[in-house]
Structure formats: C-alpha cells, structure tokens
Amino acid sequence: MTKQADIATNKKARHDFEIVETYEAGLVLRGTEVKSVRAGHINIRDSFARVEKGEVLLHGCDIQPYQNASFVQHEAKRPRKLLLHRKEILKLASLTHEKGFTLVALRAYWSGRRVKMEIGVARGKAKGDRREDLKKRVETREAERAVANFNRR
C-alpha cells in the first residue's frame, strides 16, 4: 500500500461548492514542475478542470518555476492534463454538461512517487446554504463542548 501525503488542499472548494462525487486523477508534469511541487510551490485554490476533446485539463493550477533550473522553465499557470480512465472521462463530460455542475480541484497529494489530484464534481452553493453550513458547524461544536464539560464533572 502506498503512502498518501498531502501537497496542497483547496479549502475554499468545500466552502463554496457542494461536492457530489470525487475522482482520483494522475497529473502530467514536466521535470521542473515536479521539483517545484516537491519544494511545495503549488497553489490549487482557483483550480478547476474541463473536459476538452476527450481529455480532462486542469486550469488555474499555479506551480511556481523551479529556482535552481537551467534556462528551460515551465509556465506557472499552463493547462495540465489529468489522467483518468475513458469511462470516467465520459461520465465527467456528461455530468459537466448538466446545468450547475463543474469540476473542482480538491487536493494534490503524493501516491508513492506520483503526484495525484483529487477532483470533485461540484454544484455551487447559494449564500443561504453557506450560512446554514456555518450554523450547523457552530451548533455541533457547541454540543461537543457541552458534552465534554458534562463528562469532566
């Protein structure tokens, strides 16, 4: 079994979107990009994926240029190909054509020596939904505190 260590997470995605399904995808990177990811210079906050011409491309993923590289560098925000099975790509294509669904990058992590990306099929939350989630979180936190205080006595 391979160890999974998180490289970057997109906390904003779970706040702004309701995640319906998640998928694990491989990420096609160049040599300098891998070294930059190893150094932790990756940002997936505004990352999303699109199905284009039978391929899934990750847009908005910011991998900063590697400092110790020679004159050959990569573009920081270029579209990167995600590796998925053909059936998964077709399913994602049909889901994203429905109104209100999008593909959002949730986290990047190491799976052995490979960089993997967890993407989610998401539906945007309304402002009221976000407030409801916040209220539920506050209520559960208060209930847990009350139980902890009761158990201490």
C-alpha positions as CSV (number, residue, x, y, z in Angstrom):
1,M,0.0,0.0,0.0
2,T,1.3,3.4,-0.9
3,K,1.5,6.4,1.5
4,Q,-0.5,9.5,0.6
5,A,1.0,12.8,1.8
6,D,-1.0,16.0,1.0
7,I,0.9,18.6,-1.0
8,A,-1.9,21.2,-1.3
9,T,-5.6,21.4,-0.4
10,N,-8.4,23.7,-1.6
11,K,-10.4,24.6,1.5
12,K,-12.3,27.2,-0.5
13,A,-13.8,24.5,-2.7
14,R,-15.7,22.7,0.1
15,H,-16.9,26.1,1.4
16,D,-18.2,27.4,-2.0
17,F,-19.4,24.1,-3.5
18,E,-21.4,21.0,-2.6
19,I,-19.2,18.1,-3.7
20,V,-21.3,15.3,-5.3
21,E,-18.6,12.9,-6.4
22,T,-14.8,12.7,-6.2
23,Y,-12.3,11.2,-8.6
24,E,-8.5,10.5,-8.3
25,A,-6.5,11.6,-11.4
26,G,-2.9,11.5,-12.3
27,L,-1.3,14.8,-13.1
28,V,1.0,15.1,-16.1
29,L,4.0,17.3,-15.1
30,R,7.3,18.3,-16.6
31,G,10.6,17.8,-14.7
32,T,10.9,21.3,-13.3
33,E,7.3,21.2,-12.2
34,V,7.9,18.0,-10.2
35,K,10.8,19.6,-8.5
36,S,8.8,22.7,-7.7
37,V,5.9,20.6,-6.3
38,R,8.4,18.7,-4.1
39,A,9.5,22.1,-2.8
40,G,5.8,22.9,-2.0
41,H,5.4,25.7,-4.6
42,I,1.9,24.7,-5.7
43,N,-1.4,26.5,-5.3
44,I,-4.7,25.0,-6.3
45,R,-7.1,27.5,-4.7
46,D,-8.7,28.6,-8.0
47,S,-8.1,25.4,-9.9
48,F,-10.8,23.7,-12.0
49,A,-11.0,21.1,-14.7
50,R,-12.6,20.9,-18.0
51,V,-13.3,18.1,-20.5
52,E,-11.9,19.2,-23.8
53,K,-11.6,17.0,-26.9
54,G,-11.8,13.8,-24.9
55,E,-9.2,14.9,-22.3
56,V,-9.5,16.4,-18.9
57,L,-7.4,19.5,-18.5
58,L,-6.6,21.3,-15.2
59,H,-6.8,25.1,-15.4
60,G,-5.7,27.6,-12.8
61,C,-3.2,25.4,-11.0
62,D,-0.2,27.6,-10.1
63,I,3.1,25.8,-9.9
64,Q,5.9,28.3,-9.5
65,P,9.1,28.0,-11.6
66,Y,11.9,25.9,-10.0
67,Q,14.6,28.3,-8.7
68,N,17.6,26.0,-9.5
69,A,16.6,25.1,-13.0
70,S,18.6,25.9,-16.1
71,F,17.3,28.2,-18.8
72,V,14.4,25.7,-19.5
73,Q,11.4,26.6,-17.4
74,H,7.7,25.9,-17.4
75,E,4.8,28.3,-17.4
76,A,3.3,28.7,-14.0
77,K,-0.4,28.5,-14.9
78,R,-0.4,26.4,-18.0
79,P,-3.3,23.9,-18.5
80,R,-2.1,20.4,-17.3
81,K,-3.5,17.1,-18.5
82,L,-5.3,14.9,-15.9
83,L,-5.1,11.1,-16.4
84,L,-8.4,9.3,-16.0
85,H,-9.9,6.2,-17.4
86,R,-12.0,6.6,-20.6
87,K,-15.3,5.7,-18.8
88,E,-14.6,8.3,-16.1
89,I,-13.9,11.0,-18.7
90,L,-17.1,10.2,-20.5
91,K,-19.1,10.3,-17.2
92,L,-17.5,13.6,-16.2
93,A,-18.3,15.1,-19.6
94,S,-21.9,14.1,-19.3
95,L,-22.1,15.5,-15.7
96,T,-20.5,18.8,-16.5
97,H,-22.9,19.4,-19.5
98,E,-25.7,19.4,-16.9
99,K,-26.6,22.8,-15.6
100,G,-24.8,23.9,-12.5
101,F,-22.1,21.2,-12.3
102,T,-18.4,21.9,-12.5
103,L,-15.1,20.1,-11.8
104,V,-13.1,21.5,-8.9
105,A,-9.6,20.5,-7.7
106,L,-9.9,19.5,-4.1
107,R,-6.3,18.4,-3.2
108,A,-3.0,17.4,-4.6
109,Y,-1.1,14.6,-2.9
110,W,1.7,12.1,-3.3
111,S,0.8,8.5,-4.0
112,G,4.1,6.7,-3.9
113,R,6.3,8.7,-6.3
114,R,3.4,10.1,-8.4
115,V,1.5,13.3,-8.0
116,K,-2.2,12.7,-7.9
117,M,-5.1,15.2,-7.9
118,E,-8.5,14.7,-6.3
119,I,-11.1,16.4,-8.3
120,G,-14.8,16.7,-7.4
121,V,-18.0,17.1,-9.3
122,A,-19.5,20.1,-7.6
123,R,-22.6,22.2,-7.6
124,G,-22.3,25.8,-6.4
125,K,-23.8,26.7,-3.1
126,A,-26.1,29.7,-2.6
127,K,-25.3,32.2,0.0
128,G,-28.1,30.9,2.3
129,D,-26.7,27.3,2.0
130,R,-23.2,28.6,3.2
131,R,-24.9,30.3,6.2
132,E,-26.8,27.1,7.0
133,D,-23.5,25.1,6.9
134,L,-21.9,27.6,9.2
135,K,-24.8,27.4,11.7
136,K,-24.6,23.6,11.7
137,R,-20.9,23.7,12.4
138,V,-21.3,26.1,15.3
139,E,-24.2,24.1,16.7
140,T,-22.2,20.8,16.6
141,R,-19.2,22.5,18.1
142,E,-21.3,23.9,21.0
143,A,-22.9,20.5,21.6
144,E,-19.5,18.8,21.7
145,R,-18.3,21.3,24.2
146,A,-21.3,20.8,26.4
147,V,-20.8,17.0,26.3
148,A,-17.1,17.4,27.1
149,N,-17.9,19.8,30.0
150,F,-20.6,17.4,31.3
151,N,-18.2,14.5,31.2
152,R,-15.5,16.3,33.1
153,R,-17.7,16.8,36.1
